[in-house]
Amino acid sequence: MTVSIIYSVLLLTSLGIIAAIILYVVSKKFYVYEDPLITEVEEILPAANCAGCGSPGCRSFAEKLVSTEDISDLFCPVGGNDVMESIANLLGKEVTKKDPTVAVLLCQGSCDMRPKTTQFQGPDSCAISALVFSGETDCQYGCLGKGDCVDACLFDAMYMDKDTGLPVIITDKCTSCGACVEACPKNIIEMRPKNKRDLKIYVGCMNEDKGGIAKRACAVACIGCSKCFDICPKDAITMENNLAYIDAQLCTLCRKCVDVCPTHSIVETNFPPRKKKPISTITKGKKIDSPSKEKYIDKKVKAIVEPLKSNNDA
């Protein structure tokens, strides 16, 4: 009995030693070297794993940064310029600074502006709805209102407004990861430069129907009238498929296009209130303010009436 126990112990020990030797040889044979810089770069990244950089996660993006010689085209939208500069200093490479961007909704078709004409009774999903249904209104280009973009946002930077039926983007929380852009089947979410004080001007409409049809479907639809195109001093506006588009890189935020838009489809954000111009009248090339207008008219009337009175008296 004792001999069999000793034999079993020796056998198991031998098998363990043989297996350890095999594992050691295999590990050395198939060892893959990993640059320690990858871990250091990953620690600098924000660990959002949002795929906004084009990689599936921060680890894979760190590997790409370390293995790529020219990283000027690579950018982490969540970390921004500060994170990319830190990585560039660590790797001894150069990066290109980029202006921060933020998501904007290219649709203003709220419930009161875009009345419902049908009702969708399928799954509560924009992706599924877009496959079999053009929407609950006569506008087939607008927001479906099911909130796929809100569900895709990992930073709580979006929510659905119950009154308008549209998603609302919280600019201060938006990291420009682009998850909402990918999730929207209607392509009505765009990343635009944030600018100072988050000043933005853009066309809040994607309706490509002709003016009359677009206007009937939504009160704030772009009708392709080209008034904004004609007045833009910097050629920042293009007209295509009955729809205006403002190039954020060329736009100087002059707001002239906003004033001439007949349907108010052009959105301006965070601009100061416009100053009210004093009421005035132009007479013989002279500008007369409203407080002195009556005195001026009385003086002119007297100058005409008094000579007539004197002639009658004579």
C-alpha positions in Angstrom: 0.0 0.0 0.0 2.8 2.4 1.0 4.8 1.5 -2.2 1.8 2.3 -4.4 1.3 5.7 -2.7 4.9 6.6 -3.2 4.7 5.5 -6.8 1.6 7.7 -7.4 3.3 10.7 -5.8 6.5 10.2 -7.9 4.4 9.8 -11.0 2.4 13.0 -10.4 5.6 14.9 -9.6 7.2 13.7 -12.7 4.2 14.7 -14.8 4.2 18.1 -13.2 7.9 18.7 -13.9 7.5 17.5 -17.5 4.5 19.8 -18.0 6.4 22.8 -16.5 9.3 22.2 -18.8 7.0 22.0 -21.8 5.2 25.2 -20.8 8.6 27.0 -20.3 9.9 26.0 -23.7 6.6 27.0 -25.4 6.5 30.4 -23.7 10.1 31.1 -24.8 9.4 29.8 -28.3 6.3 31.9 -28.9 7.2 34.9 -26.7 5.8 38.1 -28.2 7.7 41.3 -27.2 5.5 44.2 -26.1 6.9 47.7 -26.0 6.6 49.0 -22.4 5.8 52.4 -23.9 2.3 51.0 -24.9 1.4 50.7 -21.2 2.7 54.2 -20.4 0.8 55.7 -23.3 -2.4 53.9 -22.2 -2.1 55.3 -18.8 -2.0 58.9 -20.3 -5.1 58.2 -22.3 -8.5 58.9 -20.6 -9.6 55.2 -20.6 -12.9 56.1 -22.2 -12.7 53.2 -24.8 -15.3 55.2 -26.9 -13.7 54.4 -30.3 -13.8 58.1 -31.2 -10.2 57.9 -32.2 -11.0 55.2 -34.8 -9.6 52.3 -32.7 -11.8 49.9 -30.7 -10.3 51.0 -27.4 -7.6 53.0 -25.7 -5.2 50.0 -25.6 -5.3 49.5 -29.3 -5.0 53.2 -29.9 -1.9 53.2 -27.6 -0.4 50.4 -29.7 -1.0 52.4 -32.9 0.6 55.6 -31.4 3.7 53.7 -30.4 4.1 51.7 -33.7 3.3 54.6 -36.1 6.1 57.0 -37.0 3.9 59.9 -38.0 1.1 60.4 -35.5 0.0 63.8 -36.8 -3.3 62.3 -38.2 -4.1 60.5 -34.9 -6.1 62.2 -32.3 -7.9 61.4 -29.1 -11.1 63.5 -29.1 -11.8 62.9 -25.4 -8.4 63.8 -24.1 -7.9 66.6 -26.6 -4.8 68.6 -27.3 -3.4 68.3 -23.8 -3.4 64.5 -23.8 -1.9 64.3 -27.3 0.8 66.7 -26.4 1.8 64.6 -23.3 1.9 61.5 -25.5 4.0 63.3 -28.1 6.5 64.4 -25.4 6.8 60.8 -24.2 7.3 59.3 -27.6 9.4 62.1 -29.1 7.0 62.6 -31.9 5.0 65.6 -33.3 1.2 66.0 -33.1 -1.1 68.4 -34.8 -3.3 70.6 -32.6 -7.0 70.4 -33.5 -9.9 72.7 -32.6 -12.3 71.0 -30.1 -15.5 69.9 -31.7 -19.0 69.3 -30.3 -22.0 67.4 -31.6 -24.9 69.4 -33.1 -28.3 68.2 -34.1 -29.2 69.1 -37.7 -33.0 69.1 -37.1 -35.4 71.5 -35.4 -38.5 69.5 -36.2 -40.1 69.6 -32.8 -43.6 68.4 -32.2 -45.1 71.8 -32.8 -43.0 72.5 -35.9 -43.4 69.1 -37.5 -46.8 67.6 -36.8 -47.2 63.8 -36.8 -49.3 62.3 -39.6 -48.7 58.6 -38.8 -47.8 56.4 -35.9 -45.1 53.8 -35.7 -46.0 50.8 -33.6 -42.8 48.8 -34.0 -39.7 48.5 -31.7 -38.6 51.7 -29.9 -35.4 52.0 -31.9 -34.3 54.5 -34.6 -32.2 51.9 -36.3 -35.1 49.5 -36.8 -37.6 52.3 -37.5 -35.4 53.7 -40.3 -35.3 50.3 -42.0 -39.0 50.0 -42.4 -40.4 53.4 -41.8 -39.6 57.0 -43.0 -40.9 58.6 -39.8 -44.1 59.7 -38.1 -44.2 63.0 -40.0 -44.2 64.1 -43.6 -40.4 64.8 -43.3 -38.5 61.7 -44.1 -35.1 63.4 -43.3 -35.7 64.5 -39.7 -35.2 63.0 -36.3 -37.1 59.8 -35.5 -37.1 60.6 -31.8 -36.4 57.1 -30.4 -33.2 58.0 -28.6 -30.6 55.7 -30.1 -28.0 58.5 -30.0 -28.8 59.1 -26.3 -28.3 55.4 -25.6 -25.0 55.4 -27.5 -23.5 58.3 -25.5 -21.2 57.1 -22.7 -20.8 60.5 -21.1 -24.4 61.4 -20.3 -24.1 64.4 -22.7 -27.5 63.8 -24.3 -31.1 63.4 -23.2 -34.5 63.3 -24.9 -36.7 66.4 -24.5 -40.2 65.2 -23.8 -41.7 68.5 -25.1 -39.9 68.7 -28.4 -39.3 65.0 -29.0 -35.7 65.8 -30.0 -32.4 64.9 -28.3 -30.6 67.7 -26.5 -26.8 67.9 -26.5 -25.1 69.1 -23.3 -22.1 70.9 -24.8 -20.1 70.9 -21.6 -20.3 67.2 -21.3 -19.8 66.3 -24.9 -16.4 64.7 -25.5 -16.7 64.6 -29.3 -16.3 60.8 -29.4 -18.7 60.6 -32.3 -20.7 57.7 -30.9 -24.0 59.5 -31.4 -23.0 60.3 -35.0 -22.5 56.6 -35.7 -25.7 55.6 -33.9 -28.0 58.0 -35.9 -29.5 56.3 -39.0 -30.7 59.6 -40.4 -27.2 61.2 -40.3 -28.5 64.4 -38.6 -25.8 64.7 -36.0 -22.6 66.4 -37.0 -19.4 67.3 -35.2 -18.6 71.0 -35.6 -15.9 73.3 -34.1 -16.8 74.5 -30.7 -15.1 77.9 -31.1 -14.7 80.4 -28.3 -17.8 80.6 -25.9 -19.3 77.8 -28.0 -20.4 80.2 -30.8 -21.9 78.2 -33.7 -23.9 78.9 -36.8 -25.3 76.0 -38.8 -28.3 75.0 -40.8 -30.6 72.9 -38.5 -32.2 71.0 -41.3 -31.5 68.0 -43.6 -34.7 68.2 -45.7 -33.8 67.9 -49.4 -37.4 68.3 -50.7 -38.4 71.3 -52.7 -39.4 74.4 -50.9 -43.2 74.0 -50.8 -43.1 70.3 -49.8 -40.4 70.9 -47.1 -42.3 73.9 -45.7 -45.6 71.9 -45.4 -43.7 69.1 -43.6 -41.9 71.3 -41.1 -42.3 75.0 -40.3 -38.6 75.5 -39.8 -37.3 73.5 -42.8 -34.8 74.9 -45.2 -36.7 75.7 -48.4 -33.6 76.2 -50.6 -34.3 79.9 -51.3 -30.6 80.7 -51.5 -30.9 84.0 -49.6 -28.3 82.9 -47.2 -26.1 81.8 -50.1 -26.4 85.2 -51.8 -25.6 87.3 -48.7 -22.7 85.3 -47.3 -19.5 87.5 -47.8 -17.1 84.6 -47.4 -18.7 82.0 -49.7 -19.1 79.8 -46.6 -22.5 78.5 -47.8 -23.2 76.0 -50.5 -26.5 75.0 -52.0 -27.0 71.3 -53.0 -30.2 69.3 -53.3 -32.4 72.2 -52.2 -30.5 72.5 -49.0 -28.0 75.0 -47.6 -24.9 74.0 -45.8 -22.5 76.3 -43.8 -18.8 75.4 -43.9 -17.6 75.9 -40.3 -14.0 76.5 -41.5 -15.0 79.4 -43.8 -17.8 80.9 -41.6 -16.8 84.1 -39.8 -19.9 84.1 -37.6 -21.2 87.4 -39.0 -24.8 86.2 -38.7 -26.0 87.8 -41.9 -27.4 84.5 -43.1 -29.4 84.2 -39.9 -31.2 87.5 -40.5 -32.3 86.7 -44.1 -33.5 83.1 -43.5 -37.3 83.2 -44.0 -38.0 79.9 -42.1 -35.4 80.4 -39.3 -33.8 77.1 -40.1 -30.3 78.6 -39.4 -29.3 78.0 -35.8 -27.1 80.4 -33.8 -25.9 79.4 -30.4 -24.5 81.5 -27.4 -24.4 84.8 -29.2 -25.3 87.9 -27.2 -28.7 89.5 -27.7 -28.9 91.8 -30.7 -29.0 95.5 -29.9 -32.2 97.2 -30.8 -31.7 100.0 -33.3 -33.4 103.4 -32.4 -36.4 104.3 -34.6 -35.4 107.0 -37.0 -36.5 108.6 -40.2 -34.4 109.9 -43.2 -35.4 113.4 -44.5 -33.4 115.1 -47.2 -30.3 113.1 -46.4 -30.5 113.9 -42.7 -31.1 111.3 -40.0 -33.6 112.5 -37.4 -34.1 110.6 -34.2 -37.7 109.9 -33.1 -37.7 112.3 -30.1 -37.0 115.3 -32.4 -39.1 114.1 -35.3 -42.3 115.9 -34.2 -40.5 119.2 -33.6 -38.9 118.9 -37.0 -42.3 118.3 -38.7 -43.9 121.2 -36.8 -41.2 123.5 -37.9 -41.6 122.5 -41.6 -45.3 122.9 -41.4 -45.1 126.4 -39.9 -42.6 127.4 -42.6 -45.2 126.5 -45.2 -48.4 127.7 -43.5 -47.3 131.1 -42.1 -46.6 132.6 -45.6 -50.0 131.5 -46.8 -51.7 133.1 -43.8 -49.9 136.4 -44.5 -50.9 136.4 -48.1 -54.6 135.7 -47.2 -54.5 138.6 -44.7 -53.2 141.0 -47.3 
